[in-house]
Amino acid sequence: MLSRFSNKRPYLLQKGIQLAKTNGKLFDIRVMVQKTKKGEWISTAVFAKIGSPGKIATNYNQGGSLGLFQPTLTGAGFHSASIQSTEKALKQLGVSVAKNFDRHLKGFQELGLDVAVEKKEKLWILEVNTRPQIYPLKYLKDKKLYQRTLSYAKQYGRLK
């Protein structure tokens, strides 16, 4: 059917994703992965990017806000065991993507995966950022995520 519609021109077909909502707002998850001094990839932060009411964009620079992972998923109706298993899966996904990325493109020290959580708790990678923003994390009440990502960024020379 697509071939008939496209008239033999290339098209990209993308699946629609029903994002989960937390307290009535759409959200996605950012998984930060960074390299250690030994060159190993680790997940250093998992947090939520929450959209403004009525908007589909969750980006901080487009009016979205940041949220801690556990309270965000609790607000979306996830149970404690499901939240823990989802966080573990996201961290593993981040490291797996980074290792695969590293096999094909050298020189990157950090990646930020934007991952959608579908209503049925299925995970979808939306995009992989090669220069993810760290500074919005400093506006979270809990500064641990910011301090952790910042310490790794300083190790590989992104920030002085």
C-alpha positions in Angstrom: 0.0 0.0 0.0 2.8 2.4 0.8 4.5 1.6 -2.5 1.3 2.7 -4.4 1.1 5.9 -2.3 4.8 6.8 -2.6 5.1 6.5 -6.3 8.4 4.8 -5.8 9.9 7.8 -3.8 11.6 6.9 -0.5 9.6 7.4 2.6 10.2 6.8 6.3 7.3 5.2 8.1 7.3 5.6 11.9 5.1 3.9 14.4 2.9 6.2 16.6 3.7 5.9 20.3 1.1 6.5 23.0 3.3 8.1 25.7 2.6 7.5 29.3 1.5 10.4 31.4 2.5 11.4 34.9 -0.1 13.5 36.7 -1.8 14.2 33.4 1.4 15.3 31.6 3.3 13.5 28.8 6.8 12.4 29.7 9.9 10.6 28.4 13.0 9.4 30.1 16.6 10.6 29.6 19.3 8.0 30.2 22.7 9.5 30.6 25.6 7.2 29.9 29.2 8.3 30.3 32.7 6.8 30.1 34.8 6.2 33.2 38.5 6.9 33.3 39.1 3.3 32.2 36.9 3.8 29.1 33.9 1.8 30.4 30.4 3.0 29.7 28.1 3.4 32.8 24.6 4.8 33.3 25.1 7.9 35.4 21.6 9.3 35.5 18.0 8.4 34.7 15.4 11.1 35.0 12.2 12.2 33.4 11.5 15.1 31.0 7.9 16.2 31.6 6.0 18.2 29.0 3.9 21.2 29.8 0.1 20.7 29.8 -1.2 20.6 26.2 2.3 20.2 24.6 3.9 17.1 23.2 7.4 18.3 23.5 9.1 17.4 26.8 12.3 19.4 26.1 13.5 21.6 29.0 14.2 24.4 26.5 10.6 24.2 25.2 8.8 24.7 28.5 9.2 21.1 29.8 10.5 20.3 33.3 12.7 17.7 34.8 11.5 15.1 37.3 13.1 12.4 39.4 12.5 8.9 37.9 10.7 7.2 40.7 8.1 9.9 41.6 7.4 10.4 37.8 6.6 6.7 37.3 4.6 6.6 40.5 2.6 9.5 39.1 2.1 7.4 36.0 0.6 4.6 38.0 3.6 2.2 37.9 4.1 0.0 40.9 7.3 -0.1 42.9 8.6 -3.4 41.5 7.8 -2.3 38.0 9.6 1.0 38.6 12.7 -0.8 39.8 12.7 -3.3 36.8 12.1 -0.4 34.3 15.0 1.6 35.8 17.3 -1.4 35.6 16.3 -2.1 32.0 16.9 1.5 31.0 20.4 1.5 32.5 21.2 -1.7 30.7 19.8 -0.2 27.5 21.9 2.9 27.8 25.1 0.9 28.3 24.2 -1.5 25.4 23.5 1.4 23.0 26.7 3.2 24.1 28.8 0.1 23.5 27.3 -0.5 20.1 27.7 3.2 19.3 31.3 3.0 20.3 32.0 0.1 17.9 31.0 2.2 15.0 31.9 5.8 16.0 34.9 6.5 18.1 35.6 9.6 20.3 32.4 10.0 22.2 32.5 10.1 26.0 28.8 10.6 26.7 25.4 9.9 25.3 21.9 10.9 26.3 19.2 8.5 25.2 15.6 9.8 25.1 13.3 6.9 25.7 9.6 6.9 25.5 7.6 4.8 27.9 4.4 3.6 26.2 1.3 3.3 28.3 1.8 -0.5 28.4 5.3 0.1 29.8 7.1 -0.8 26.6 10.3 1.2 26.0 11.1 3.0 22.7 14.3 4.9 21.9 13.3 8.2 20.4 16.8 9.6 19.8 20.4 9.4 21.0 22.1 12.7 21.8 25.9 12.9 21.4 26.2 16.1 23.4 23.4 15.9 26.0 22.7 18.9 28.2 23.8 18.5 31.8 23.0 21.9 33.3 19.2 21.4 33.7 20.0 18.7 36.3 21.2 21.4 38.7 17.6 22.7 39.0 16.4 19.4 40.5 16.0 19.5 44.3 18.2 16.4 44.6 21.6 17.6 43.3 23.1 14.0 43.2 22.4 13.4 39.5 23.9 16.7 38.5 27.0 16.2 40.7 27.5 12.7 39.4 27.2 13.6 35.7 29.3 16.7 36.2 32.1 14.7 37.8 32.3 12.3 34.9 32.2 15.2 32.4 35.2 16.8 34.1 37.1 13.5 34.0 37.0 13.4 30.2 37.5 17.2 29.8 34.0 18.4 28.7 33.9 20.8 31.6 36.7 22.4 33.5 
